[in-house]
Amino acid sequence: MSPVDITPETLAARVDELMDQARADLAELVAFPSIHSDDEPVDASTASADWVAKAFTALGFQTEVIVTSDNSPAIVGHLAGPEGSPTVALYSHHDVQPAGDRSLWETPPFELTERDGRWYGRGSADCKGNLVAHLTALRAVGEELACNVRLIIEGSEEAGGEGLDHLVRTRPELFDADLIIIGDTGNLTVGIPTLTTSLRGVTNVKVTVKALTNGVHSGGAGGPAPDAMAALIHGLSSLRNERGDTVIEGLRADQKWTGFEFDDDQFRATVGALPGTEVLGSGTPADMAWARPTVTVIGMDAPSTAECAAAIMPTAAAMLNLRVPPGTDTREAYDLLVAHLRKHIPWGVEVDFEPDAFGAAFSADPSGPAYQQLIAAMSTAYNDIPVQFAGQGGSIPLTTVLHETIPHAEIALLGVEEPLCAIHAPNESVDPGEIRRTALTEAILLSSFTKD
């Protein structure tokens, strides 16, 4: 049988037959607590990488496990298609977030459990579910491959992915492709085919305020004594206006999103907003989440209410998460943030800033020939439902590194994740139907992909 003889119906039947295998694969992968940021489960990360390498080797890939510069195991590989055919690269990652407070999990985090039609476990969606979708697609296509396939499975994405970024720059031949599919996003909702075409850039910034050499009694000195916590709070409050817009002086914040739109009620439901709370900002939810910059206070150094004393704090600190849309340079936005806070934190207190790694924003062009073939395959896999274009407030710095290093490649982001997955949270889960539809999308593409 030649690739042109394979119908979507044939591939759908094959994927359906493979879903029990997909569940078994995911159960084995979820059982590895492959948390790159922990010292304890290093063996689990190595075992996870070995499992991945063996699974793809069994499909005919020439695979290699490479320990990257951040000491994480990445798996790269290549499967040859017909002579002269184009190349598709499939990306995912096998590392996961820590489970956190296990008392919040209804089932063991590293044991795949089925409940109410969903599969629960850490990494079931982010990102081992996407990895299993790649495997299932390749098994469905079998020998009827229309293109070469490269494999890129990262081992430290949840810790920033600097090791793979370095590998891309030093060994670009391992990643060269006409189309790179980043399997690490997902759909707006279950069953709605979605391609992510925009990612915001990011940096974390620790701001520290110092006002006194030591704490002083709030009764004896409260009033005239410079208060580090009050100064910090005053400065942080200047970062948003009364509508919730981020208002860093000099930073543009009026951009518009031109793809899929949430209404306010849909967005409230998606994020689990409590009754009576407002959707923030002067733009639409999509404008605010995907097209405009925002600063979020993600942590503060302060005594807890259970341990606090009647004292004025000499030092206070906050960790800020700065997100910027495509078209805005992350480092320039950081400089504007620093200048803004230096101006708005009052009373002559000392202010220090410590930025974390800078991740650039990314914007894809869905008009290219590879993208058009992917859109057609995806719509077919979803029973001719039109493909939606969405943004993502989060960042995947690898996309920018790949774009800079392999500029001729089209880069597309898709996957099994959707709002009910609760990635990074307790009780993470995946809808097996999303694994099926993602695998079918890739199977249709890999069995028909051409250069034109």
Order of alpha helices (4+ residues) and beta strands (2+ residues): alpha-alpha-beta-beta-beta-beta-beta-alpha-beta-alpha-beta-beta-beta-beta-alpha-alpha-alpha-beta-beta-beta-alpha-beta-beta-alpha-beta-alpha-beta-beta-alpha
